């Protein structure tokens, strides 16, 4: 039964793109935008600070993770409509 479920799932998963510089640029830009948004949180300096940035290490890690999630969504969406 599990193998039939896995086969059904495999047939519905769309193709994902290989890494290209375009994909890297999209992920980088979305991570930078998330970092800029993270500087506007209520208490961005709770915890140890990141050198040269007005943000704490936990907020920086969270912003980078969120930027990667948003970037992956953008890449998958653009791939789905055929732009990448």
C-alpha positions in Angstrom: 0.0 0.0 0.0 2.8 2.4 0.9 4.5 1.8 -2.5 1.3 2.6 -4.4 1.0 5.9 -2.4 4.6 6.8 -3.2 4.0 6.0 -6.9 1.0 8.3 -6.9 3.0 11.1 -5.3 5.9 10.7 -7.7 3.7 11.3 -10.7 2.3 14.5 -9.3 5.6 16.2 -8.4 6.6 18.8 -11.0 10.2 19.0 -12.3 12.5 21.3 -10.3 15.2 23.4 -12.1 18.9 22.7 -11.8 21.0 25.4 -10.1 21.9 28.3 -12.4 23.3 31.8 -11.6 19.7 33.1 -12.1 18.5 30.8 -9.3 21.3 32.0 -7.1 20.5 35.7 -7.8 16.8 35.1 -7.0 17.6 33.4 -3.7 20.2 36.2 -2.8 17.8 39.0 -3.6 15.0 37.5 -1.6 17.3 36.9 1.3 18.4 40.5 1.2 14.8 41.7 1.1 14.0 39.5 4.1 17.0 40.9 6.0 15.9 44.5 5.3 12.4 43.6 6.6 13.9 42.0 9.7 15.6 45.2 10.7 12.1 46.6 11.2 11.1 44.1 13.8 10.2 45.4 17.3 13.3 44.2 19.1 16.0 43.3 16.5 18.9 43.5 19.0 17.8 40.8 21.6 20.8 38.5 21.8 24.3 38.8 20.5 24.7 41.3 17.6 26.0 40.6 14.1 29.1 42.8 13.4 28.4 45.7 11.0 24.6 45.0 11.0 21.9 46.5 13.3 20.4 43.1 14.0 21.0 40.2 16.3 22.3 36.7 15.3 18.9 34.9 15.9 17.1 37.6 13.8 19.8 37.3 11.1 19.4 33.5 10.9 15.6 33.8 10.8 15.7 36.4 8.1 18.1 34.3 6.0 15.9 31.2 6.4 12.8 33.1 5.5 14.5 34.6 2.5 15.5 31.2 1.3 11.9 29.9 1.7 10.5 32.9 -0.3 13.3 32.5 -2.9 12.5 28.8 -3.4 8.9 29.6 -3.8 9.7 32.3 -6.4 12.0 29.9 -8.3 9.4 27.1 -8.3 6.7 29.5 -9.4 8.8 30.9 -12.3 9.7 27.3 -13.3 6.1 26.3 -13.3 5.1 29.1 -15.7 8.1 28.5 -17.9 10.2 31.6 -17.2 13.3 29.9 -15.9 
